[in-house]
Amino acid sequence: MKLQKPIMELLFLDYEKSVVNAYNEVSNVIMTQEAISRRRTFVDEHVKALDLSIEAAQELFIAGRVTSLDVVTAQKESLEAQIGKVELEKENTLNQILLYKALGGGWK
């Protein structure tokens, strides 16, 4: 009996450590998700603004006020922003996988 009590205490400490680790994992993933959501709002607005800048550059080109290089530069910046948006969606998807894993989603 005296030998079982220390073993039970060790098992309880291991269990407690596992619960705290699981809580921390889930908490970290949720905080990351919130940051991704805030960034998504900014990135969406940035992409929309750059798309409008392409239209403006094209109109100015037709009017002879800018060169074709300005139009291509606007298109390049818009494309880079769209790539950033795709990368953010990739980060969001990976974060969702981490959340599934942290909640014990059958990960091996």
N, C-alpha and C positions, 0 to 999 in steps of 0.2 A: 504494500500500500504506500509506503513512504517513497518508494522508487517511482511509482506511477504519477505522483503529484508533480515532480519536476518535469517529467515528460509531457504531461498535460499543459503545463505552463509554457513549455517550449513550443508545443503545437499551437497554442493560442497566440503566442507572439508571432509565429509564422503566418497564421491566419490574419491577424491584425495588420501585419506588414503588407500582405497581399491586398487587403481591402483598401488601405491607404494608397498603395501604388495604383490600383484600379481607379480610384477616385481622382488621383492626380492626372492620370492619362486622359480620362474623359474631360476633366476640367481644361486641360491644355488644348485638346482638340476643339472644344467649344469656343474657347477664346480665339483660337486661330480662325475658326469659322466666322466669328463676328468681325475679325479684321479683314477677312476676305470679302465679306459683304460690304463693308465700308469702302474697300478698294474697288469693288465692282461698280459701285455708283459713280465713283470718280472716273474710272476707265470708260464706262459707257458714255458719259458726258464728253470725255475727251475724244472718243471716236466720232461721235456726232458732230462735234465742233470741227474736226479735221475734214470730215466729209463735206461740210458746208464750205470749208476753205478751198476745197477742190473746185466746187461749183463757182465760187467767187473768182478763183484764179482763171478758170476757163472763160468766164465772162470778160474778165479783164484782158485776157489774151485775144479774144475776138475783137475787143475794142482797140487793141494795139497798145495797151498800157503796160503789159508785162511780156516777158519772153516765154517761149515754150519750156525753158529750164525752170521757171517759176511754177508752171503747171506740174511738171514732172516732180519737182521737189515737194509740192503739196501732196501729190499722189503717194510719193515715197513715205512721207510722214504719216499719212493715213494708214498705209499698209503696215508700217511698224507698230502703230497703235492697235490695229486689228490683231496683229501677231501677239502683242502683249495681252490682249483680251483673251485670246485662245490659251495662252500660257496660264492666265489666271483661272480659266475654267478647268484646265488640267490640274492646277493646284487644288482647286475646290473638290474635284473628283477624288484625288488622292487623299484629301483630308476626310472626305466622307468614308473612304475605305478604312482609314485609321479609326474613325469613330465606330464603325461597325466592329472592327477588331477589338477596340477598347471595351466595347459593351459585351464582348464575348460571343461574337457572331460566328462561331464555328471555325475560327481560324486555326490552322495547324502549322 
